[in-house]
């Protein structure tokens, strides 16, 4: 029993849930190690008897699990997570319907809104472009029989400037998404003063490999990138203070 208490071992785990089971954050708060589940909900983490594991994600309620003798002996665990449901108060907009169709029609005020389908005009229902993206599209496509805008903009350098603006907006959008999603788990193991957190993220963004390392990557790969940049950032702080 004594050897079991002090023994560190790898436990294989399985997440079960009615919603997404990928990218669940699993934190061993006792040992200060973490991992993330894969697309099948599987994970592996180092534990010792009595360690506390924390399971969290945006879609689930946070769950705590203390490593007991059964987990240590089996070297495996199945964890069922409960979906996080954000309930909204009931709001009634407009008139309450009675269920009598003719009566409800008579009580309806105003004309129904007209959309592009009503008048036979094809409409765009995809992602709304940002202002910079719209300006870039106008600058590179032009109009008329001989689109002069792309030629004039290329000569003046405006097209290049707009492309740079779109790229910067994409980097900012990715940066703030990472900050909102991973700050809690990352700074659990990589402490940093609150006043330096935003500066650290901008330091990461300045890396020429930022987009390649973080765009469309798993949380686990992004955390590895952040850890590497964290070591560099801390070293820079030490050199600055010396």
N, C-alpha and C positions, 0 to 999 in steps of 0.2 A: 504493500500500500504506500509506503514511504517513497519508493522509487517512482510510483505512478504520479505522486504529487509534484515531483520536481522534473518529470520528463516532459520535454517539448517534442511534439509530433505534428505531422501534417494530417489534417482532417479533410476528407472529401465531403462536400456538401451539395445539396440539391434544393433549389428554391421552387416552391409551388405557389401559384396564384392564379386568379381568374383573369388577370391582366398581364401586361408585359413582364417577363422574368429576366430580361437581359439588362446589363448595366446596373444591377442592384449593388449598392455599396455595402461591403461587409467589413466592419472595423473591429479589431481586437483591441478594446480600450485598455486592457491590462498590459499587453505586450507591445502596444503602439505599432501594430502592423495592420495593413489593410489589403483588400483585394476586391475584385469586381466579378460578378457572375457573367457567364457567356450566354450565347443565344439560346441554349437549352436549359439555362438556369443553374448550371453546374459551377462550382468554385472549389478552390483549395486554399486553406489558410493554416498557419502554424498556431498551435494552442498548447496550453498547459491546464491541467485540472484546476477548475475554479476561475478561469479567465472569463471575462464578460465580453460577449460578441454583440455588436449593434448592427442591425439590418435596416437600411433606409433607402428610399428613392422618392421621387416626386409623386409617383402614383400610389405609394403604399404608406400605411401607418408605420411609424418606427417601431421596431421590435427588439427587445433585449433577450439574450439567451446566455445563461451561465453554463459553462462546460462542465458536465457531470461525469461520473465514472462510466456510465453507459456509452457516452460519446467517445471517451478516451479508449475504451475497450474495443468498440466497433470501428473506430477511426472514420466514422461517417455520421452524417446528420441530415435529416430532412426538415426544412423550415417552411412553414405555411405562412404567407404574408397576407394581410387583409388590405383590400383596396381602400385608398384614401378618397372619400367622397365629400366634396365640398357642397353642402346643401345651401341653396339660396331660398330666401323667404319668398312666398308666393306673391306675385304682383299681378294685378288685374289691369290690363290696358284697354281702354275703350269701354264700350257697352257690354254688359253681360247678356249672353244669348239665352233665349228662353227654350230653344229646342223646336219651336214652331217656325218653319222656314219662311212662310209668307209674312208672318208678323215681324220676324227679325229683319227681313228685307225692307219692310216699310219703316222700321226704326233706324235704318242705316242712313247716316248723313254724309254728304260729300261724294265726290266721284272717285272711283278706284284709280290708283296710280297707273300711269302708262309706262311700260318698259320697252326696250328695243325689240322684243319678240312680238309685241302687239302690233307694231307698225312695219314688221317685216325687215328690220335692220339687223344684220348680224352683229352680235356683241361679244366683247372679250370678257371671259370669266376667269382668267388665270391670275397669277400673282401681279399685284399692282407695282409698277416700276417706281423707283425712287426718282426724285427730281433730277439728280445727276444722271441717272440712267436714261431718263427721257431726253435730257439735253444732249447726251452723247448720241442717242439714236437720231435726233434731229440733225446733229452736226455731221454724222457719217452717212446719212441716207439722202438728205435734201428733198427736193420736190421739183415738179415740172418736167418738161421734156428733157432739159439739160440741167441736171442737179448741180448747181454751182456751189452750194454750201459746203459739201465735202472737200472740194478743191480749195476754196478760200480758207476754210478752217484748218486744213492740213498745212497750208502755207503759213498761216499766222501762228500755228502751234496750239490753237484752241482745242483741237481734237485730243492731242496728247495730254493737255491739262485736264480735260474732262475724264479721260481714261484713268488718270492718276487719282482723281477725286472718287470715281466709282470704286477703285481698288481700295482706297483708304476707308470708305464706308463699309465695304465688305469685311475688312480687317477689324474695324470697330465693332461691327455686329457680332462677329465670331468671338472677340475678346470679352464682351459683356455677357454673352451667352455662357462662356466658360466660367466667368467669375460668379455668375448667379447660380450655376449648377454645381460647381465643384469646390467653391471656397471653403465650405464647412468641413468637408472630409480632408482637403489638402492641408489646411492650417491646423487641423487636429494634431498632425504629426510634424508640421513644419512651422513652428511658432514665428510670428512676426507682429510687430506693433501695428495697431490699426491705422496709424498715420502713414505707414509705409506700404500698405496692401495695394493701393491703386498704383503707386509708383512701381511696385514689383510687377504688376500685370502689364504696364506699359513697357517695362524692361523686357518682358517676354515677347511682346508684340513687335519690338524693334528687331528681333532676331530674323535674319533673312529666310530662315526655314520655318517661321511661325505658321504660315498657311499650310505648308506641306505637312507639318507635324501634327496640326490640330484640325484641319478642315476634313469633315467626313471620317474622322477617326473615332475609335472607341474611347470611352472615358479613361480606361486603363492606360492607353497609349498617351493620351493627353496628360494624365497625371505623371507619367514617367518623364515627359518633356518638361513639365513644370518643376519637377524635382531637380532635374539637371540644371535648369535656369536658376532655381533657388540657391543651389550651391555657389553658382557664379555670383549671384546677387549678394549673398552674405559675404563672400570674399571681397567684393568691391566695397561693401560697407566698412569692412575691417581696414582695408587699405586707405579709405578716405578718412577714417578716424585716427589712424596712426600718425 
